[in-house]
Amino acid sequence: MKKTTIAAMMALFLLTSTTAKAEEKSDNKVSLIPKVTGMINLRYAYDESNKDAQGFDVRRVRLGMKGNLHEKLDYVMQAEYAGNVRLLDAYLRWKIAPEFNVQVGQFKVHYSMETLGGPANWLVTENPTAVAKLNGYNDLSGLASHKNGRDIGLMFYGGLIHKELFDVLRYRIGVFNGNGYNLKDNNRKKDVAGMLWINPIRQFSITGSYYYGTYGPRNNDHVRNRASAGIEWKDKKLTVRSEYLWGNTAGQHSHGAYAQAAYTINQLIQPVVGYDFFKQNEDVDAYQHNLQVGLNIMPVKYVRVQASYTYTMQKGDQNPNRHNNMAEIQVVATY
């Protein structure tokens, strides 16, 4: 399996290296030559709560391709090679008009604006706890297949009230299996997810999203509903983002929030601060706070170096207050 995977990766890179000029064509121009994309994410981590598992790891290794089959039809494919090889993205997009488009396949479910980015542009090294617990990364439903926040389905999207460089109103609404990536549904109920952006001006956005779904086999399924509301300011130097998230997982109600701020200096250095809160069960006196400070350095266009420190405080009914310290340094290189 490993030899086959390596051979396929080499073949893709050889194919694209001989057609460099073809890759420089317009993104909307039809070409049978795919553009290869990739990511390497290397990390060193120290976690006080698990002193026997410290050190270096290869956190992510991704390889994908994208291309245009028609002026209005494109595709994206991406797989993860760190750990077990698994498919992340595989979808087609029919770009009918700026106001209405169709996307089908496997891709990120549009719930929470923090999830829609990726490791190459996240401000901090770890997702806020509420995002991880309520949007598939370490989901409270226990579905390991939800990791990476992806699912298989059909989505409609577009923008309305067009300005010169942005749309005042954008939307995403889709129907999904609800069983995670690369898996068929195991009950007769499909999940629905929708997200809305309002941009009064280009730099400022207000978002809202809702996810209505179930998980588990037929006749033994459980509710899995989610909602979020957020705001973001983003210009060339300053980024400020905050979001509130709520969830109902088999009758257990959870909520949390996060806030992040970053300021870019000379397009090279970016100090970051972040805070997040999560209460897993609203009926239980237990919660978690995380405070994170970090520094992002962008030495060249496609490389980001991130250093961060996270202080965690947990409180539970049965346990006294617990504190934890975690430090990480990682490099993310993308192509």
Beta strands, then each sheet from edge to edge (+ up, - down):
strand 1: 31-47
strand 2: 55-70
strand 3: 73-80
strand 4: 86-97
strand 5: 100-108
strand 6: 150-162
strand 7: 167-176
strand 8: 191-201
strand 9: 204-212
strand 10: 214-215
strand 11: 222-234
strand 12: 238-249
strand 13: 252-263
strand 14: 269-279
strand 15: 287-300
strand 16: 303-315
strand 17: 322-334
sheet 1: 10+ 11- 9+ 8- 7+ 6- 5+ 4- 3+ 2- 1+ 17- 16+ 15- 14+ 13- 12+
end
